[in-house]
Amino acid sequence: MVATQPPMHLSGHCIRPSDPQFVEEKGIRAEDLVVGALESAFQECDEVIGRELEASGQVGGCTALVAVTLQGKLYVANAGDSRAILVRRDEVRPLSSEFTPETERQRIQQLAFLYPELLAGEFTRLEFPRRLKGDDLGQKVLFRDHHMSGWSYKCVEQSDLKYPLIHGQGRQARLLGTLAVSRGLGDHQLKVLDTNIQLKPFLLSVPQVTVLDMDQLEPQEEDVVVMATDGLWDVLSNEQVARLVRSFLPGNREDPHRFSELAQMLIHSTQGKDDSPTQEGQVSYDDVSVFVIPLHNQGQGRSSH
């Protein structure tokens, strides 16, 4: 995998003379194999979770956010609504994107279009500006389907009065009225309330992988990656977190535990207490997990990775 040209076979041997040419033609790089390994690992982990939950008779699920450094590059894989950002002295860079019913509207609608039986006749895949009522029958209203980025008009039919596949907006958006995320692990047995409709077909376990070239970045001493669950981001923006990072690290350079203490301080800032560094009284009622990862040592050359 670390070869300049990745071999077709894990043995490293050419089974056919055309193998090296195939890799070169497709432009396959070692970076692509790391991304593929992360994507495959998420899917395999999801399958393991499914088997273990079934064997134990338990239910549940989670989102997942992973960071890996290899050969001078940082890979961030995300499935769900956790988030990772890069904080530097003069830059804040998102390293992941949240997956919610709204951000993945077209994928979810397309799945319902291809497999309408997944909705069991209880939901409509079409999106409308609001929940339609009986009075809307026969009226022309705005709508959009899986193939549309913009909006168009249609005459309201009886089937349009069904509960929407994606309901609500922003943090209140729900998939089939149940889940606030559209990617994650587990939840194989989760069903829509009072129905036999399973949500798992819509809940994708494949992550989005962001690649950051550390050698080009040239990390400085106080450059960090902040990884956290949505409990943090519900009340703090990327810029607010970056401001807290920049105010904390310079004054604690001699503290060997400063990155762990910074993570604790970020968690504390979500509790709405009077001594919170944000002084905005915002409270997170969700679980909050935070990692602060320094990049400086890892960025001193490939040999140190």
C-alpha positions, 0 to 999 in steps of 0.5 A: 500500500505504501508503494509509489504505484499500489499493486493490484494484488496484496501479495505485491506480485504482478499476476498479469503483465498489464497490472502496473499499466492498469494502476497507472491508467486509473491514477490509483495512488496510495492515498486512494487506498487509505481512503478505501480502507477507511470506507471499508472499515466503517462498513465492516464495523457496521456489520459487526455491530449489527451481528453483536446487537442481534446476538445480544438482543440489544438495540442502538447506534452511533455516529463515528469520526476517525482521524489517521496520520500516514505518510505525511497526510491526515485522513479524517473520516466522518459518518454522522454529525460529529465534526473535526476542524483544524485550528491555526494561528490565522486559519480555521478549516473544517475537516468534515461535514455533518450528514443530516437528513437535510444535507443528504436530501437528494440521496435519501429521496433517490433511494425512496424513488428506486425502492418505493416499498421502503416507505410502505405507502406511509410516507411521501418522498417529495419535499414541500415547503410545509406539511400539506393538508386536505385543503391543498388538494388540487392546488399548485404548490412548490415541491422538489424531488431527488433529481432537483436542486431547485423548486418547481410546481405541481398539483397536489394529489392525495399521495402528497398528503402523506407524512414527508420522508424528511420532516422539519428544518435545521436541528429539528430535521428528522428522517422518517420522523425519527433520526436526526442523522443520515449516516452512522453505525448500528440501528439495524433494528430501528423502526419508525414508531408504530410501523414496521418501516426500517430506517437502516436502508436510509442510514448509510455507514460509509464515511466521507473522507477528507485528506490534508497534506501535512507536509505542505501545511508545515504545522506550527507549535500550536496547530491542533485538530479539534474533534467533537460530537455534536453536543459541542457544535450545537452551542459553539461555532468553529470560530468560537472554538478556535478563539478559545484554543488560541486564548488557552494554548499560548499561556500554558506552553509549559503544561504537559497536559495542556491539550487534555485540559483544553478539551476539558475547558471546551466541554465546560464551556457548553454547560452555561455556567457563569465562569464559562469562557464564552460568557454566553450562557449557552447550554448543551443538553447532549453528550459532549466528547472532545479531543484536541490533537496537536499536529506539530510533532507529527508534522516534523517529517515522514519518519516521525509518523 
